[in-house]
Amino acid sequence: MTEKQTVQKDRPWLFRTYSGHSSAVETNKLFRTNLGRGQTGLSVAFDLPTQTGYDSDHVLSRGEVGKVGVPISHLGDMETLFKDIPLEKMNTSMTINAPAAWQLALYIAAAERQGAKRSDLAGTTQNDIIKEYLSRGTYIFPPEPSLKLITDIAAFTYREIPKWNPMNVCSYHLQEAGATPEQELAFALATGIAVLDSVKASGQVPDEDFPKVVGRISFFVNAGIRFVTEICKMRAFTELWDEICRERYGVEEEKYRRFRYGVQVNSLGLTEQQPENNVYRILLEMLAVTLSKNARARAVQLPAWNEALGLPRPWDQQWSLRLQQIMAYETDLLEYGDLFDGSAEVTRKVEELKAGARDELARIDEMGGSIPAVETGYMKQKLVEANATRLAAIEAGEQIVVGVNKFAEGEDSPLTAGDGSILTVDPAAEAEQIERLKAWREQRDNAKVDAALAELKSAAREGRNIMEPSIAAAHAGVTTGEWGTALREVFGEYRAPTGVGGASSAAHGDQLAEVRTRVDAISSKMGRRVKMLVGKPGLDGHSNGAEQIAVRARDAGMEVVYEGIRLTPAQIVNAALEEGVHVIGLSILSGSHIPLVTEVLERMKEADINDIPLVVGGIIPPEDEAVLLKAGVSRIYTPKDYEINMIMADIVGLIEQNEAA
């Protein structure tokens, strides 16, 4: 009998859940609860005002405070967020982009107030502004100054916080916006190249230290349901990044060329219909980023099964955390080397993905890199087209989604029965946050605030590194909105291309023919083309749905007015009045639908255009649907309404009824 060998297991990845809502106090409770249940790292979700550099009492913040994350308006909020959590022992990921320098400054200042050394801090700022122009929409400044801010953070952290990842090149949201695996690879790698080229050109990092900066660039990826393709995609990512680091930047040390990534598995594929099926989807998607040892994630966060319905409860987050723990501690996954080395099928697919990604990278390089590819609208247009193709395939039944376009009949889920199946944010949370913000402003030394803001603007104008002035501003009591306003004054604001105008149509066959005929008929009767306004009120930048509605309305023969994201209700009603539209469609996914839609309805009445049908799309619970319909909304569409051609037919029917009245 041979002596039993001792198996040397790999260490598990970091276990995270993406958390934040209502207030710093409530989120701190959630953090401490999750850590007590075995979570090993924190992933902070900020609310939309925080993500876009506004204070909670700004006009654009109305209805958005505390909805999709935690509001952090100043150092007091940040200290409350991490109360009784020693930051020198924590690994914290912050999903923050345009104001990443500011939120990192607040984090450092909070750690210093705890007595921690900067060098002991570990974590990540997402800080990928390029994907914000393409998918999530929480950008503020134009591309060039935004890239400068990322560069400043990278140059600062490698010296001051060596265990910090200054950016997560975030392909996650590219896939959410419809990217193919080749586009996800290419667009993300092009972003990494743009940042490293900028750091190198800035002169802030000596040549001998540059590999250290390369080694701190991390990635945040998406794992979709086609898990064999996703495994191959991750292996392609590791091989292409190694190649870029070695050949483009001459990095010799293997540890600095390592593709280090965290992952959240796909939320785009989570369904409102038969939501219990999402548990299986999440499990399969997690396998894609854990099975292959040579391409295994170093941090994993899983969505909750009910995120297509609304904000998950603590129990739902616990369920997702337990999946990670079962995988790491009960299975034998971590006891083996790579299971896919030597597989002919995997090698073939990896090489195919790499070839497609190299072709796309070459096109972007010919344009001058990621920044020109954003500014010309090329990358956005390609994502809109890819998403249109994906949705058309689902509508046509060519891409099967169980419970949606096949096997749709089934028992009602007991998991969604009754009240309390999702977490709702108390509307009072916004008013309370605004009161705390006012109290903060009243108790601080305004002379110190003014001096700190003046120094911040000087640093921005002179091209100095923004981090130390931002940390000083944090300690002085400057607010998120004041930091954002100061840099808006220096850098200006930006409105990214929508990608809608130049996007080519997906193949619809004859499915739209009847709708086009009806649009032509009513246009002829009215003496002008049917016109639809698609609007994104508030700060919600997830524009994928709005873009697809705009493209399909155009394909159906309508004239479309779509000006992109981040509009006030007043601007939307003004545009409807000036353009003489026949229908208004609003898209809101942040949970702020009731205050924003009701304000649009009120302003339509004041402008005497309340006879125009108003339709709304988003993640809207049934009880909120009832409120909005009673307020005067004509139709509400949620993720279960996946057939856009049917939505178009319904909207045309509303216009026909309105004209006949």
C-alpha positions in Angstrom: 0.0 0.0 0.0 1.4 3.4 -1.0 1.3 6.3 1.4 -1.4 8.7 0.6 0.0 11.8 -1.1 -0.8 15.2 0.3 -2.5 17.3 -2.2 -1.3 20.9 -2.5 -4.5 22.9 -3.2 -4.6 26.2 -5.0 -5.7 29.1 -2.8 -9.3 30.1 -3.6 -10.1 33.3 -5.4 -11.5 36.3 -3.5 -15.2 35.9 -2.7 -17.1 39.1 -3.3 -20.7 40.3 -3.7 -21.4 43.6 -5.4 -23.1 45.6 -2.6 -24.4 49.1 -1.8 -27.7 50.8 -1.4 -29.6 53.5 0.5 -26.9 55.0 2.7 -23.4 54.5 4.1 -24.9 53.3 7.4 -27.1 50.6 5.7 -24.3 49.5 3.4 -21.8 49.2 6.2 -24.2 46.8 7.9 -24.5 44.8 4.7 -20.6 44.7 4.4 -20.1 43.5 7.9 -22.9 40.9 7.5 -21.4 39.5 4.3 -17.8 39.4 5.8 -19.2 37.5 8.7 -20.7 35.0 6.3 -17.3 34.2 4.7 -16.9 36.9 2.1 -13.2 37.7 1.7 -13.3 41.0 -0.2 -15.6 43.9 -0.7 -17.0 45.2 -3.9 -18.6 48.7 -3.6 -21.6 49.7 -5.7 -21.9 53.5 -5.7 -25.1 55.3 -6.6 -25.4 57.2 -9.9 -24.9 60.7 -8.5 -21.6 59.5 -7.0 -20.6 57.8 -10.2 -21.2 60.9 -12.2 -19.6 63.4 -9.9 -22.8 65.1 -8.5 -23.9 65.7 -4.9 -27.1 64.1 -3.7 -29.0 67.4 -3.9 -28.1 68.2 -7.6 -31.1 68.5 -9.9 -30.0 65.4 -11.9 -29.7 63.4 -8.7 -33.5 63.5 -8.1 -34.8 60.0 -7.6 -31.4 58.4 -8.1 -29.9 58.7 -4.6 -29.1 55.3 -3.0 -30.9 53.4 -5.7 -28.2 51.4 -7.5 -25.5 51.8 -4.9 -24.4 53.8 -1.9 -24.2 57.6 -1.9 -20.7 58.9 -1.0 -20.7 62.7 -1.0 -17.7 63.4 1.3 -15.2 62.0 3.7 -17.8 61.5 6.5 -19.8 59.2 4.2 -16.6 57.2 3.4 -15.7 56.8 7.0 -19.2 55.6 7.9 -19.1 53.2 5.0 -16.1 51.4 6.5 -16.8 51.9 10.2 -15.4 48.9 12.2 -13.8 47.5 9.0 -9.9 47.9 9.2 -8.9 49.0 5.8 -5.3 47.9 6.1 -6.6 44.3 6.3 -9.3 44.6 3.6 -9.2 44.1 -0.2 -11.7 46.5 -1.6 -12.9 46.8 -5.2 -14.6 50.1 -6.1 -16.8 50.3 -9.2 -16.1 53.9 -9.9 -14.8 55.4 -13.2 -15.0 59.1 -14.1 -14.5 60.2 -10.4 -12.2 57.3 -9.5 -9.4 59.7 -8.4 -11.8 61.3 -6.0 -13.3 58.2 -4.5 -9.8 56.7 -4.1 -8.7 60.0 -2.4 -11.7 59.6 0.0 -10.7 56.0 0.6 -7.1 56.9 1.4 -8.2 59.8 3.6 -10.6 57.4 5.5 -7.8 54.9 5.9 -5.4 57.6 7.2 -8.1 58.6 9.7 -8.1 55.0 10.9 -4.4 55.2 11.3 -3.5 52.9 8.4 -0.5 53.3 6.2 -1.1 53.9 2.4 1.3 51.1 1.6 -0.9 48.6 3.5 -4.0 49.3 1.4 -5.0 46.7 -1.2 -7.8 46.8 -3.8 -8.9 48.1 -7.1 -10.5 51.1 -8.7 -12.4 50.1 -11.9 -11.3 53.4 -13.5 -12.0 52.3 -17.1 -13.5 55.3 -18.7 -13.4 54.0 -22.3 -16.0 51.4 -21.6 -18.1 54.1 -20.0 -18.3 55.9 -23.4 -19.4 52.6 -24.9 -21.8 51.0 -22.4 -22.5 52.3 -18.9 -22.5 56.0 -19.6 -21.1 57.3 -16.3 -18.4 59.4 -18.0 -18.0 63.1 -17.2 -15.0 64.5 -19.1 -13.8 64.2 -22.7 -11.5 61.2 -23.5 -8.1 62.9 -23.3 -8.4 64.4 -19.8 -10.1 61.2 -18.7 -7.1 59.2 -19.8 -4.9 61.7 -18.0 -6.8 61.0 -14.7 -6.3 57.3 -15.2 -2.6 57.9 -15.9 -2.3 60.0 -12.7 -3.8 57.2 -10.6 -1.5 54.6 -12.1 1.6 56.7 -11.5 0.5 57.5 -7.9 -0.5 54.1 -6.8 2.6 52.2 -7.9 4.6 54.4 -5.7 2.3 55.1 -2.8 -0.1 52.0 -2.7 1.9 49.2 -4.4 -0.8 46.6 -3.7 -3.5 48.6 -5.4 -4.7 48.0 -9.0 -5.2 51.4 -10.5 -7.6 50.2 -13.1 -9.7 47.2 -14.0 -9.9 47.1 -17.8 -13.6 46.3 -17.9 -14.8 44.1 -20.7 -17.7 43.0 -18.5 -19.9 45.9 -19.7 -18.8 45.4 -23.3 -20.5 42.0 -23.3 -23.5 43.5 -21.6 -23.7 46.0 -24.5 -23.7 43.1 -27.0 -20.0 42.6 -27.8 -19.0 39.3 -29.5 -16.1 37.4 -27.8 -13.7 38.8 -30.4 -14.9 42.4 -29.8 -14.7 41.9 -26.0 -11.1 40.7 -26.3 -10.0 43.4 -28.7 -11.8 46.5 -27.2 -10.5 45.6 -23.7 -7.0 45.0 -24.8 -7.0 48.2 -26.8 -8.0 50.0 -23.6 -5.1 48.5 -21.7 -2.8 49.5 -24.4 -4.1 53.1 -24.4 -3.6 53.5 -20.7 -0.1 52.0 -20.7 0.9 54.1 -23.7 -0.3 57.2 -21.8 1.6 56.3 -18.6 4.7 55.8 -20.6 4.3 59.0 -22.5 3.5 61.0 -19.4 7.1 60.8 -18.0 5.7 60.2 -14.5 7.2 56.7 -14.3 10.9 55.9 -14.9 11.5 53.3 -17.6 13.0 50.8 -15.1 9.8 51.0 -13.0 7.4 50.7 -15.9 7.0 46.9 -15.7 5.7 47.4 -12.1 2.9 49.6 -13.5 2.2 47.0 -16.2 1.9 44.3 -13.5 -0.7 46.3 -11.6 -3.2 46.6 -14.5 -6.0 44.2 -13.9 -9.1 43.2 -15.8 -12.8 42.7 -15.0 -14.5 40.3 -17.4 -17.9 38.9 -18.2 -18.6 35.1 -18.3 -21.5 34.3 -20.5 -23.6 31.2 -20.9 -21.7 29.6 -23.8 -19.2 28.4 -21.2 -16.8 26.5 -23.5 -16.4 29.6 -25.6 -15.9 31.6 -22.4 -13.2 29.2 -21.2 -11.4 29.7 -24.5 -11.9 33.4 -24.4 -10.2 33.6 -21.0 -7.3 31.5 -22.2 -7.1 33.8 -25.3 -7.1 36.8 -23.0 -4.1 35.4 -20.9 -2.1 34.6 -24.1 -2.8 37.9 -25.9 -2.0 40.0 -22.8 1.3 38.1 -22.3 2.1 38.7 -25.9 1.3 42.5 -25.7 3.3 43.0 -22.5 6.3 41.1 -23.9 6.4 42.4 -27.5 5.0 45.9 -27.1 6.4 46.9 -23.7 9.4 44.6 -23.4 8.3 43.3 -20.0 10.6 40.3 -19.1 9.4 39.2 -15.7 6.5 36.7 -16.1 4.8 38.0 -12.9 4.3 41.4 -14.4 2.9 39.9 -17.7 0.3 37.8 -15.8 -3.3 38.4 -16.9 -4.9 39.1 -13.5 -8.7 39.4 -13.6 -11.8 39.5 -11.5 -15.2 38.5 -12.9 -18.9 39.0 -12.5 -20.8 36.5 -14.5 -23.3 37.6 -17.0 -26.3 39.7 -15.9 -27.5 40.4 -19.5 -28.7 36.8 -19.8 -30.7 36.8 -16.5 -34.4 36.5 -17.2 -37.4 37.9 -15.6 -39.4 34.9 -16.9 -38.8 31.8 -14.8 -36.1 33.6 -12.8 -35.3 30.5 -10.8 -33.5 29.2 -14.0 -30.9 32.0 -13.4 -29.3 29.9 -10.6 -28.2 27.3 -13.2 -27.0 30.0 -15.6 -24.9 31.6 -12.9 -23.3 28.3 -11.9 -22.4 27.4 -15.6 -21.0 30.9 -16.1 -18.9 30.6 -13.0 -17.4 27.3 -14.3 -16.1 29.3 -17.3 -13.8 31.3 -15.1 -12.7 28.7 -12.6 -12.2 25.4 -14.4 -9.1 26.3 -16.4 -6.3 26.9 -13.8 -4.1 28.8 -16.3 -6.9 31.3 -16.9 -8.7 31.3 -13.5 -10.1 34.4 -12.0 -8.5 35.8 -8.9 -11.7 37.4 -7.7 -15.3 36.4 -8.4 -18.6 38.1 -7.7 -21.9 36.6 -8.7 -25.2 38.4 -9.4 -28.2 37.2 -7.5 -30.7 35.0 -9.2 -33.4 37.8 -9.1 -31.5 40.8 -10.4 -33.7 40.9 -13.5 -36.6 41.6 -11.1 -35.0 44.3 -8.9 -32.5 44.9 -6.1 -31.5 41.5 -4.4 -32.0 41.0 -0.7 -29.2 40.0 1.7 -30.5 36.4 1.5 -30.2 36.4 -2.3 -26.6 37.7 -2.0 -25.8 35.0 0.6 -27.1 32.3 -1.8 -24.7 33.6 -4.5 -21.8 33.6 -2.0 -22.6 30.0 -0.9 -22.2 28.9 -4.5 -18.6 30.2 -4.6 -17.8 28.6 -1.2 -19.2 25.2 -2.3 -17.1 25.3 -5.5 -14.0 26.2 -3.6 -14.3 24.1 -0.5 -16.4 21.1 -1.3 -15.3 20.2 -4.8 -11.8 19.0 -5.8 -11.4 21.8 -8.4 -8.4 23.4 -6.7 -6.5 20.2 -6.4 -5.5 19.8 -10.1 -3.5 21.5 -12.8 -5.1 22.9 -15.9 -7.8 20.5 -17.2 -7.7 21.9 -20.8 -4.0 21.8 -21.7 -3.5 19.6 -24.7 -7.1 19.7 -25.8 -7.2 20.1 -29.6 -10.8 21.6 -29.5 -9.9 24.2 -26.9 -6.6 25.1 -28.7 -8.5 25.5 -32.0 -11.1 27.8 -30.5 -8.5 29.8 -28.6 -6.5 30.4 -31.8 -9.7 31.4 -33.7 -10.6 33.9 -31.0 -7.1 35.3 -30.9 -7.1 35.8 -34.7 -10.4 37.6 -34.6 -9.2 39.8 -31.8 -5.9 40.6 -33.5 -7.8 41.7 -36.7 -10.0 44.1 -34.6 -7.0 45.4 -32.7 -5.3 46.1 -36.0 -8.3 48.2 -37.2 -8.3 50.2 -33.9 -4.6 50.7 -34.2 -5.0 52.0 -37.7 -7.4 54.6 -36.3 -4.8 55.8 -33.8 -6.0 53.7 -30.8 -9.0 53.5 -28.5 -9.5 57.3 -28.1 -10.1 58.0 -31.8 -12.1 54.8 -32.0 -14.4 56.2 -29.3 -14.6 59.8 -30.7 -15.5 58.7 -34.2 -18.2 56.4 -32.8 -16.7 53.3 -34.4 -16.6 51.1 -31.3 -20.0 52.2 -30.1 -21.6 51.5 -33.5 -20.1 48.0 -33.6 -21.6 47.2 -30.2 -25.0 48.5 -31.2 -24.9 46.4 -34.3 -23.8 43.3 -32.5 -26.5 43.7 -29.8 -29.1 44.2 -32.6 -28.0 41.0 -34.2 -28.2 39.1 -30.8 -31.7 40.4 -30.1 -32.9 39.6 -33.6 -31.7 36.0 -33.2 -33.6 35.6 -29.9 -36.8 37.1 -31.4 -36.5 34.7 -34.4 -35.9 31.7 -32.2 -32.4 31.1 -33.6 -30.8 31.7 -30.2 -32.8 29.8 -27.6 -33.4 31.3 -24.1 -35.1 28.7 -22.0 -38.3 30.1 -20.4 -38.3 33.0 -22.8 -38.6 31.9 -26.4 -38.8 28.2 -25.7 -40.3 26.1 -22.9 -42.1 29.3 -21.8 -44.9 27.4 -20.1 -44.3 26.4 -16.5 -45.3 26.6 -12.9 -45.3 30.0 -11.1 -42.1 30.3 -9.0 -42.7 30.2 -5.2 -39.5 32.2 -4.8 -41.1 35.3 -6.3 -44.5 34.9 -4.5 -45.7 37.5 -2.1 -44.3 40.8 -0.9 -40.6 41.2 -0.1 -39.2 39.1 -3.0 -36.8 41.9 -3.8 -35.2 44.7 -1.8 -36.7 48.2 -2.2 -35.0 51.4 -1.2 -37.0 53.5 1.2 -37.8 56.9 -0.6 -36.9 58.6 2.6 -33.3 57.6 2.1 -32.8 60.4 -0.4 -34.1 63.1 1.9 -32.0 61.8 4.8 -28.9 61.8 2.7 -29.5 65.4 1.6 -29.9 66.4 5.2 -26.6 64.8 6.1 -25.0 66.5 3.2 -26.3 69.9 4.3 -25.1 69.3 7.9 -21.6 68.4 6.5 -21.4 71.6 4.6 -22.4 73.6 7.6 -19.9 72.2 10.0 -16.7 72.3 7.9 -14.2 75.1 7.5 -15.1 76.8 4.2 -11.8 78.6 3.9 -10.0 75.3 3.8 -12.5 74.0 1.3 -12.0 77.0 -1.0 -8.2 76.7 -0.8 -8.3 73.0 -1.5 -10.5 73.5 -4.5 -8.3 76.3 -5.9 -5.2 74.0 -5.6 -7.2 71.1 -7.3 -8.0 73.3 -10.2 -4.5 74.6 -10.5 -3.1 71.1 -10.6 -5.6 70.2 -13.3 -4.8 73.2 -15.4 -1.0 72.7 -15.0 -1.1 69.0 -15.8 0.2 68.0 -12.4 -0.8 64.7 -10.9 -4.3 65.0 -9.4 -4.1 62.6 -6.6 -2.4 64.5 -3.7 -4.6 67.6 -4.3 -7.6 65.3 -4.3 -6.6 63.7 -1.0 -6.0 67.1 0.6 -9.5 68.2 -0.7 -11.0 65.1 0.9 -9.4 65.9 4.3 -10.6 69.5 3.9 -14.2 68.4 3.5 -14.8 69.0 -0.2 -17.8 67.1 -1.5 -18.1 64.8 -4.6 -20.1 67.5 -6.5 -17.6 70.2 -5.7 -14.7 68.0 -6.9 -16.7 67.2 -10.1 -17.6 70.9 -10.7 -14.0 72.0 -10.2 -12.7 69.6 -12.9 -15.7 70.2 -15.2 -14.6 73.9 -15.2 -11.1 72.9 -16.3 -11.7 69.9 -18.6 -15.3 70.5 -19.8 -18.0 67.9 -20.2 -18.5 65.3 -22.9 -21.4 63.7 -24.8 -20.4 60.4 -26.4 -21.7 59.2 -29.8 -24.8 57.1 -29.4 -23.9 54.7 -32.2 -27.5 54.6 -33.4 -27.3 56.8 -36.5 -24.6 54.7 -38.3 -25.6 51.3 -37.0 -26.6 48.9 -39.8 -29.8 47.0 -39.3 -30.1 43.4 -38.2 -32.0 41.0 -40.5 -35.7 41.0 -39.6 -37.0 39.2 -42.7 -40.7 40.0 -43.1 -41.3 40.5 -39.3 -41.3 44.3 -39.6 -43.1 44.5 -42.9 -46.6 44.9 -41.4 -45.4 47.5 -39.0 -43.6 49.4 -41.8 -46.8 49.3 -43.8 -48.8 50.8 -40.9 -46.2 53.4 -40.2 -46.3 54.5 -43.9 -50.1 54.6 -43.9 -50.4 56.8 -40.8 -47.5 59.0 -42.0 -49.4 59.5 -45.3 -52.6 60.3 -43.4 -50.9 62.8 -41.2 -48.9 64.4 -44.0 -45.6 63.9 -42.2 -43.4 61.0 -41.0 -44.3 59.4 -37.7 -41.8 60.7 -35.1 -40.7 59.0 -31.9 -38.7 60.6 -29.1 -36.5 58.1 -27.1 -35.4 59.6 -23.8 -33.1 58.6 -20.9 -34.1 60.8 -18.0 -31.9 61.0 -14.9 -28.4 59.5 -14.5 -29.0 56.0 -15.7 -26.4 55.4 -18.4 -27.4 51.8 -19.4 -28.5 52.8 -22.8 -28.5 49.4 -24.6 -32.3 49.1 -24.5 -32.9 52.7 -25.6 -30.5 52.2 -28.4 -32.2 49.1 -29.7 -35.6 50.7 -29.5 -34.3 53.7 -31.4 -32.7 51.4 -34.1 -35.8 49.3 -34.5 -38.1 52.3 -34.7 -35.9 53.7 -37.5 -36.0 50.3 -39.2 -39.8 50.4 -38.9 -39.9 53.6 -40.9 -40.2 56.2 -38.0 -38.2 59.3 -37.6 -36.4 59.0 -34.4 -35.2 61.7 -32.0 -32.5 60.2 -29.6 -30.0 62.5 -27.9 -28.4 59.9 -25.7 -28.2 59.7 -21.9 -28.5 62.0 -18.9 -31.4 64.3 -19.6 -33.6 66.1 -17.2 -37.4 65.7 -17.5 -37.6 69.3 -18.6 -35.1 68.7 -21.4 -37.1 65.7 -22.6 -40.5 67.5 -22.6 -38.8 70.5 -24.3 -37.5 68.3 -27.1 -40.9 66.6 -27.5 -42.5 70.0 -27.9 -39.9 71.4 -30.3 -39.7 68.2 -32.5 -43.5 67.7 -32.6 -43.2 64.0 -31.8 -46.1 61.5 -31.9 -44.9 59.2 -29.0 -42.4 59.5 -26.2 -40.5 56.4 -25.0 -38.5 56.6 -21.7 -35.9 54.0 -20.6 -35.0 53.8 -16.9 -33.1 50.9 -15.3 -31.9 52.5 -12.1 -35.1 52.1 -10.1 -35.9 55.8 -10.3 -38.8 55.3 -12.7 -41.6 56.7 -10.4 -40.2 60.1 -9.6 -38.7 60.7 -13.0 -41.7 59.5 -15.1 -44.2 61.4 -12.9 -42.2 64.6 -13.4 -42.2 64.1 -17.1 -46.0 63.6 -17.1 -46.5 66.7 -15.0 -44.3 68.8 -17.3 -46.1 67.4 -20.4 -49.4 68.6 -18.8 -48.0 72.0 -18.2 -46.7 72.2 -21.8 -50.2 71.1 -23.0 -48.8 68.0 -24.8 -50.2 65.4 -22.4 -52.2 63.9 -25.3 -49.0 62.4 -26.6 -48.7 58.7 -25.6 -45.9 58.1 -23.1 -44.4 54.5 -22.9 -41.8 53.4 -20.4 -39.3 50.5 -20.4 -37.1 49.2 -17.6 -36.8 46.9 -14.6 -40.2 47.9 -13.1 -41.9 45.7 -10.4 -45.7 45.0 -10.9 -46.7 47.3 -8.0 -44.8 50.2 -9.6 -46.4 49.4 -13.0 -49.8 50.0 -11.4 -48.7 53.4 -10.1 -47.3 54.5 -13.4 -50.3 53.4 -15.4 -52.6 55.2 -13.0 -50.5 58.3 -13.4 -51.0 58.3 -17.2 -48.4 56.1 -18.8 -49.8 54.3 -21.9 -47.6 51.2 -21.9 -44.9 49.6 -19.7 -42.4 47.2 -21.1 -40.0 45.1 -18.9 -37.4 42.5 -19.7 -40.1 39.9 -20.3 -41.1 41.9 -23.4 -38.2 40.7 -25.4 -39.8 40.9 -28.9 -39.1 44.4 -30.0 -41.1 44.0 -33.2 -44.2 43.4 -31.1 -43.3 46.5 -29.0 -43.1 48.5 -32.2 -46.5 47.2 -33.4 -48.0 48.1 -30.0 -46.5 51.7 -30.2 -47.8 52.2 -33.7 -51.2 51.1 -32.4 -51.1 53.8 -29.7 -50.3 56.4 -32.4 -53.1 55.2 -34.6 -55.6 55.4 -31.7 -54.4 58.8 -30.8 -54.7 60.2 -34.3 -58.2 58.6 -34.6 -59.4 60.2 -31.4 
